[in-house]
Amino acid sequence: MPELFASAALVVAYLSFWAALGFVVVSAWPSAAGAISLMGALWAALVVGLPLLGRAWAARLGDAPPP
């Protein structure tokens, strides 16, 4: 049962993050087209770009040393 609460909390946190980011973008951007473009760029940077950078960083560090 704790796993269910943890997964529900993660889903709520994920949705809250994107909703808050959307509110900030919409309030700061004057046009709808600009806001949609900015949200698409932010989504691509966070969901696609960040894992790519993490993978490149991990590859640069190399394997963990054996114990």
C-alpha positions in Angstrom: 0.0 0.0 0.0 2.8 2.5 0.6 3.9 2.0 -3.0 0.5 3.2 -4.2 0.7 6.4 -2.1 4.3 7.0 -3.3 3.3 6.7 -6.9 0.2 8.9 -6.4 2.4 11.5 -4.8 4.8 11.4 -7.7 2.0 11.8 -10.2 0.6 14.7 -8.3 4.0 16.4 -8.1 4.6 15.8 -11.8 1.3 17.3 -12.8 1.7 20.2 -10.3 5.1 21.0 -11.8 3.9 21.2 -15.4 0.7 23.2 -14.3 2.8 25.7 -12.4 5.2 26.1 -15.3 2.3 26.5 -17.6 0.8 29.2 -15.4 4.2 31.1 -15.3 4.6 30.8 -19.1 1.0 31.9 -19.9 1.2 34.9 -17.5 4.6 36.0 -18.8 4.0 35.5 -22.6 1.6 37.9 -24.4 0.5 35.6 -27.2 -0.9 32.1 -27.2 1.4 30.9 -30.0 4.5 32.2 -28.2 3.4 30.5 -25.0 2.8 27.2 -26.8 6.2 27.4 -28.5 7.9 28.1 -25.2 6.1 25.3 -23.4 7.1 22.9 -26.3 10.8 24.1 -26.0 10.8 23.7 -22.2 9.3 20.2 -22.5 11.9 19.2 -25.1 14.7 20.6 -22.9 13.5 18.9 -19.7 12.2 15.6 -21.0 14.6 15.0 -23.9 17.6 17.2 -23.4 18.2 16.6 -19.7 18.4 12.8 -19.9 20.7 13.1 -22.9 23.0 15.3 -20.9 22.9 12.9 -18.0 23.7 10.0 -20.2 26.7 11.8 -21.8 27.9 12.8 -18.3 27.7 9.2 -17.1 29.5 7.9 -20.1 32.3 10.5 -19.5 32.7 9.3 -15.9 33.0 5.7 -17.0 32.2 2.6 -15.1 32.3 2.4 -11.3 35.4 0.8 -9.9 35.1 -2.8 -8.8 34.8 -3.3 -5.0 
